[in-house]
Amino acid sequence: MRRTLTKELHVAGVVPAEVIAGLDAVNVSQLPVAVYSGWRGDSRENEASDDSTPTDHKKYYFGIDIGPYWFAPLGRAFGIDQNSVELRARQALRERMGVQFNYAQDDARYKRKIFRYPDTSHSHGTQPRVDDLRAYHSYHAMMIVAARLLRTHQVGKREDGPKDDFEEWLDGRLLTRDDGRWIADRRDPCFTESPPKPQSYGDKTWCWSVTAEYLDRQLLTDDGLQVLWGHWSSGHHDDEETVAVYSALVDRAGAAALLAAVQTASDTGSIYFPSEDDTDEPEAGLFRLVGWVASRNESTGIDEYDPWGEKLEYPGPRPDPSIVDKLGLNLTDDGRRWVTASGSLLRSEAWTQAVGLGREQETVPGTRLSGNRSFLHELLKAHPEHCLVLSVSVRRRPTRYNSGGDEFEPYPWPYVRYYLIGEDGITRSLKSRD
């Protein structure tokens, strides 16, 4: 598995060929892992002999964080220290990359002001947004050393650990997805409704103009599906709006009372909607909310700063495996759609969009999980003692020019509306709050 996955990543241009060769060597020779308990000590007996005492003109400055946060963790996987990895890295730069150490290491792109410092900075093991020459040399030298160590050294493994030390080290240097694809391959177009523009410069009433009908519209997609989970933002500064939709199953006997209680509470946003992967789901008798959506996302990998996938949430909201089994949902379209033989459809969307201009520009993510009426019918038929309770909230922030004594609230609470959906598929709200 380790060799197959890494070969796929090499095709994508992520892992150098030397690591593939090293993994081939491991799979052929079947070097046994070195099982240990506690802390695995370092050994210096196999340091690179021809580079053990480099002269000044042979030294290469990798950077203050490269040694302790890039090289040292690699060394620990094989039981050698940071200095041994650095020696091997310098050797790899000379032999495989043709780097000469007797010339200035300054990257000409800095002098031409192509690079900006924030883009190339990194610390404590993080990857830079953009590789300058030193980061490029350090990363590839590290991977070459990893491949060579795989040929000659045993990989450590804690006796109670699920993976060996090299696999754990490599996990943090792979793509976010485990199928060899880039996270940007999962990006969808954004079809959410843009908020209305303020009526005038410094409009003080815009953030207070959310209607019940506007809240209702957030629960329908452009092609008529029912939104069941998600969050997204639109606008920037003067027309910034954030929408959040959540849902959960609730006992039919307490559903109506719950709807009345949460909609008339002084803090309408105090209810907690659990996702299926929450481990601390609260108990509340008839009012207990049961999560059916899995919403936890993967930690980003080395494609974190890919401009097409930056801040994209992967894999996005999706049905819990238990729901997939109960409803007989079949996954299609690269994790985007689940369908049944009867035509039930559930669709997950994830996107990003750039808002603002110049230095104020930022990337804003959004997600949405939507289903057709047939899906809602099958979901509730599989849970005959439950209804589906939904909430939609819209928060608008006052414009940056809205200041002064006539300001209502600098950080207004969101407008929130709650709904119940029964097996008949009809969405009901508390009419007295319309």
C-alpha positions in Angstrom: 0.0 0.0 0.0 2.8 2.4 0.9 4.6 1.8 -2.4 1.4 2.0 -4.5 0.2 5.2 -3.0 3.6 6.9 -3.2 3.9 5.9 -6.9 0.6 7.6 -7.6 1.9 10.7 -5.9 5.1 10.7 -7.9 3.0 10.7 -11.1 1.2 13.8 -9.7 4.6 15.4 -9.1 4.6 15.3 -5.3 7.1 12.6 -4.3 10.5 12.4 -6.0 11.5 9.2 -7.9 14.2 8.4 -5.3 11.5 7.7 -2.7 9.8 5.3 -5.1 13.1 3.5 -5.6 13.6 3.4 -1.8 10.1 2.0 -1.3 10.8 -0.7 -4.0 13.9 -1.7 -2.1 11.9 -2.0 1.2 9.2 -4.2 -0.5 11.9 -6.4 -2.1 14.2 -6.9 0.8 11.5 -6.8 3.5 13.7 -5.1 6.1 12.1 -5.8 9.4 10.9 -2.9 11.5 12.6 -2.1 14.8 9.9 -2.4 17.4 10.5 -0.4 20.5 8.7 1.0 23.6 9.1 4.4 25.0 11.5 6.7 23.2 13.7 5.4 20.4 17.3 6.5 20.8 19.5 8.0 18.1 22.5 6.2 16.6 25.4 8.0 14.7 27.2 4.9 13.5 26.2 5.3 9.9 26.8 9.0 9.2 27.8 10.0 5.7 31.5 9.4 5.9 32.7 11.6 3.0 30.8 14.6 4.4 31.4 14.2 8.1 33.7 17.2 8.5 32.7 19.7 5.8 34.9 22.6 5.1 33.5 26.1 5.0 33.0 26.1 1.3 31.1 22.8 1.5 28.6 23.9 4.0 25.1 24.6 3.0 22.8 26.7 5.2 19.4 25.0 5.1 17.7 27.5 7.4 17.0 27.8 11.1 13.8 25.6 11.0 14.8 23.0 8.4 17.1 21.0 10.7 14.9 20.5 13.8 11.6 20.4 12.1 12.2 18.7 8.7 15.4 16.6 9.1 15.2 15.6 12.8 11.7 13.9 12.5 12.9 12.0 9.5 16.0 10.8 11.4 13.9 9.6 14.3 12.0 7.3 12.0 15.3 5.5 11.4 17.0 6.0 14.7 19.6 8.5 13.6 20.1 12.1 14.7 19.5 15.4 12.9 23.2 16.0 12.2 23.3 12.7 10.3 20.4 13.6 8.1 21.9 17.0 7.4 25.2 15.4 6.3 23.4 13.1 4.0 21.3 16.0 2.6 24.4 18.0 1.7 25.8 14.8 0.0 22.6 14.4 -1.9 22.6 18.0 -3.1 26.1 17.6 -4.6 25.6 14.1 -6.1 22.0 14.2 -7.4 21.2 17.9 -7.8 24.5 19.4 -8.9 24.5 22.0 -6.2 27.9 23.7 -5.7 28.4 25.1 -2.2 31.0 27.7 -3.1 28.6 30.2 -4.6 26.1 32.6 -3.1 22.8 30.9 -2.2 20.7 34.0 -2.8 17.6 33.4 -4.9 17.6 35.9 -7.8 13.8 36.0 -7.6 14.1 38.0 -4.4 16.3 40.6 -6.0 13.8 40.9 -8.9 11.0 41.2 -6.3 9.1 38.3 -7.8 8.8 36.7 -4.3 7.2 38.4 -1.3 8.5 37.3 2.1 5.2 36.1 3.6 4.7 33.7 0.7 8.1 32.0 1.1 8.2 32.0 4.9 7.7 28.9 7.0 8.3 27.8 10.6 8.1 24.8 12.9 7.8 22.3 10.1 5.1 24.0 8.0 5.5 24.2 4.2 6.0 27.6 2.6 3.2 28.8 0.3 5.8 29.2 -2.4 9.2 27.4 -2.6 12.3 29.5 -2.9 15.6 27.9 -3.9 16.5 27.0 -0.3 13.2 25.3 0.4 13.3 23.5 -2.9 16.8 22.2 -2.2 15.9 21.2 1.3 12.7 19.4 0.5 14.2 17.3 -2.4 17.4 16.6 -0.5 15.3 15.3 2.4 13.3 13.0 0.1 16.4 11.7 -1.5 17.8 10.9 2.0 14.6 9.2 3.0 14.8 6.9 -0.1 18.4 6.0 0.7 17.7 5.4 4.4 14.8 3.1 3.4 17.4 0.9 1.6 19.8 0.6 4.4 18.1 1.2 7.8 15.3 -0.4 9.8 12.2 1.7 10.3 11.2 2.1 13.9 7.7 1.3 15.2 6.3 1.8 18.6 4.9 -1.5 19.9 1.5 0.0 20.4 1.4 2.1 17.3 -0.8 1.4 14.3 1.8 2.6 11.8 5.6 2.5 11.6 7.5 5.7 12.2 8.2 6.3 8.5 4.6 6.0 7.5 3.6 8.5 10.1 6.4 10.8 8.9 5.3 10.4 5.3 1.6 11.0 6.1 2.3 14.7 6.8 4.0 15.1 3.4 1.4 13.7 1.1 -1.7 15.1 -0.6 -4.8 15.7 1.4 -6.6 13.0 -0.4 -5.5 9.4 0.0 -6.3 8.4 -3.6 -3.5 10.3 -5.3 -5.8 13.1 -6.5 -5.4 16.8 -5.7 -8.0 18.4 -3.4 -8.8 20.8 -6.2 -10.3 17.9 -8.1 -13.1 17.9 -5.6 -13.9 21.6 -6.0 -17.5 22.5 -7.2 -18.9 25.7 -8.7 -20.6 28.1 -6.2 -24.4 28.4 -7.0 -25.5 30.0 -3.7 -27.5 33.2 -3.8 -25.6 36.4 -3.4 -27.0 38.8 -0.7 -28.7 42.0 -1.8 -26.5 45.0 -1.9 -26.9 47.8 0.7 -29.2 50.5 -0.7 -26.7 53.3 -0.2 -23.3 54.2 1.1 -23.1 53.5 4.8 -26.6 51.8 4.8 -27.4 51.3 8.5 -30.4 49.1 8.0 -29.0 46.5 5.6 -27.9 44.0 8.3 -31.4 44.2 9.9 -33.3 43.5 6.7 -33.4 39.6 6.7 -37.0 38.4 6.1 -38.6 35.0 6.7 -38.9 34.5 3.0 -35.1 35.1 2.6 -34.3 32.5 5.2 -36.6 30.0 3.4 -34.8 30.6 0.1 -31.5 29.4 1.7 -33.0 25.9 2.0 -33.4 25.4 -1.7 -30.7 24.9 -4.3 -30.8 26.4 -7.8 -32.1 23.0 -9.1 -34.7 22.5 -6.4 -33.0 20.2 -3.9 -33.5 20.7 -0.1 -30.4 21.9 1.7 -29.8 19.8 4.8 -26.4 20.9 6.0 -23.8 23.5 5.1 -22.3 26.9 5.6 -21.1 29.6 3.2 -20.3 33.3 3.1 -20.7 36.0 0.5 -19.7 39.6 0.1 -16.9 41.5 1.7 -17.0 44.3 4.4 -20.0 46.3 3.2 -22.2 43.4 2.3 -20.8 40.4 4.2 -23.2 37.6 5.0 -22.8 34.2 6.5 -25.4 31.4 6.1 -25.4 28.2 8.1 -27.8 25.2 7.7 -28.0 22.2 10.1 -30.3 19.3 10.6 -30.7 16.3 12.9 -33.2 13.6 13.8 -35.5 14.2 16.8 -38.1 12.0 18.5 -41.5 12.6 17.0 -43.1 12.9 20.4 -41.0 15.9 21.4 -40.5 17.5 18.0 -43.3 20.1 18.2 -42.4 21.2 21.7 -38.7 21.5 20.7 -39.5 23.6 17.7 -41.6 26.0 19.8 -38.9 26.2 22.5 -36.0 26.9 20.3 -37.8 29.4 18.0 -39.1 31.4 21.0 -36.0 31.3 23.1 -34.2 34.6 23.9 -31.1 33.1 22.2 -32.4 31.4 19.1 -28.9 30.1 18.3 -28.2 28.2 21.5 -29.3 24.8 20.2 -26.5 22.4 19.3 -26.8 20.3 16.2 -24.5 17.3 16.4 -22.9 15.6 13.5 -22.7 11.8 13.5 -18.9 11.9 14.1 -19.3 13.9 17.4 -18.3 11.8 20.4 -19.8 14.1 23.1 -23.4 14.2 21.8 -25.6 15.4 24.7 -28.5 13.3 26.0 -31.9 15.1 26.3 -34.6 12.5 26.4 -37.4 13.2 23.9 -35.5 16.3 22.8 -32.3 14.5 22.0 -31.0 15.4 18.6 -29.4 12.5 16.7 -26.8 13.4 14.1 -26.9 11.8 10.7 -24.3 13.9 8.8 -20.6 13.3 9.0 -18.9 16.7 8.8 -15.3 16.2 10.1 -12.8 17.1 7.4 -9.3 15.8 6.7 -6.2 17.8 7.7 -4.7 19.5 4.7 -1.6 18.0 3.1 1.1 19.5 0.9 -1.6 20.8 -1.5 -2.7 23.2 1.3 -1.6 26.3 -0.8 -2.7 25.1 -4.2 -4.6 28.2 -5.4 -7.4 26.1 -6.8 -7.9 24.1 -3.6 -6.8 26.5 -0.9 -9.1 26.3 2.2 -11.4 23.8 0.4 -13.0 21.5 2.9 -12.5 17.8 2.1 -14.4 15.5 1.9 -17.1 18.0 2.9 -20.5 17.0 4.5 -21.7 13.5 3.8 -24.1 10.9 5.1 -22.8 8.8 8.0 -21.9 5.2 6.9 -24.8 3.9 9.0 -27.2 6.1 6.9 -25.5 4.8 3.7 -26.2 1.2 4.8 -29.8 1.8 6.0 -30.8 3.6 2.8 -28.7 1.5 0.4 -26.9 4.7 -0.9 -24.4 4.2 -3.7 -21.5 6.7 -4.0 -20.9 8.2 -7.4 -19.1 11.2 -9.0 -16.0 11.3 -6.9 -17.7 11.6 -3.5 -20.3 14.1 -4.6 -23.5 12.1 -5.0 -25.2 9.2 -3.3 -28.1 7.5 -5.1 -30.5 4.6 -4.5 -32.2 2.3 -6.9 -35.5 4.2 -6.3 -34.0 7.5 -7.4 -33.2 9.0 -4.0 -30.4 11.6 -4.4 -28.0 13.2 -1.9 -25.4 15.7 -3.2 -22.4 17.2 -1.4 -20.8 20.4 -2.7 -17.6 22.1 -1.6 -16.2 25.3 -3.1 -14.1 28.4 -2.5 -14.3 31.9 -3.8 -12.0 34.9 -3.6 -13.6 38.0 -2.0 -12.0 41.5 -1.7 -9.3 43.1 -3.7 -5.6 43.5 -3.3 -4.2 42.9 0.1 -7.7 42.5 1.5 -8.4 39.6 -0.8 -9.1 36.3 1.0 -10.3 32.9 0.1 -13.7 31.9 1.6 -14.8 28.2 1.7 -18.4 26.9 1.5 -20.1 23.6 1.7 -23.6 22.3 1.1 -25.4 18.9 1.5 -28.7 18.7 -0.3 -31.2 16.0 -1.1 -34.4 15.5 -3.1 -37.8 14.7 -1.6 -37.4 11.0 -2.3 -34.3 11.0 -0.1 -36.1 12.8 2.7 -38.9 10.2 2.5 -36.5 7.3 2.7 -34.4 8.9 5.5 -37.5 9.3 7.7 -39.0 6.0 6.7 -35.8 4.4 8.0 -36.4 6.3 11.3 -40.1 6.0 11.8 -40.1 7.4 15.3 -38.3 10.6 14.3 -38.7 13.9 12.5 -36.0 16.0 10.9 -35.4 19.3 12.5 -33.6 22.0 10.5 -32.2 25.4 11.3 -31.1 28.1 8.9 -29.3 31.2 10.1 -28.2 34.3 8.3 -25.7 36.7 9.9 -25.0 40.1 8.4 -22.3 42.3 9.7 -22.7 46.1 9.8 -20.7 48.0 7.2 -17.3 49.3 8.2 -18.7 52.8 7.9 -21.6 52.1 10.3 -20.4 53.7 13.4 -21.7 56.2 15.9 -24.2 56.4 18.7 -27.2 55.3 16.5 -25.6 51.8 16.1 -28.0 49.0 17.3 -25.4 46.3 17.9 -21.8 46.1 16.6 -21.9 42.3 16.5 -25.6 41.4 15.8 -26.9 37.9 16.4 -27.9 36.0 13.3 -31.5 35.6 12.2 -32.5 32.0 12.8 -35.5 30.0 11.7 -36.3 26.4 12.6 -38.3 23.8 10.6 -39.7 20.3 11.1 -39.9 17.8 8.2 -42.0 14.7 8.7 -42.4 11.6 6.5 -44.8 13.5 4.3 -41.9 15.7 3.2 -43.6 18.9 4.2 -41.5 21.6 5.8 -43.2 23.3 8.7 -42.1 26.2 10.8 -43.6 28.1 13.8 -46.1 30.4 12.1 -46.3 32.8 15.0 -42.7 33.8 14.4 -43.1 34.6 10.7 
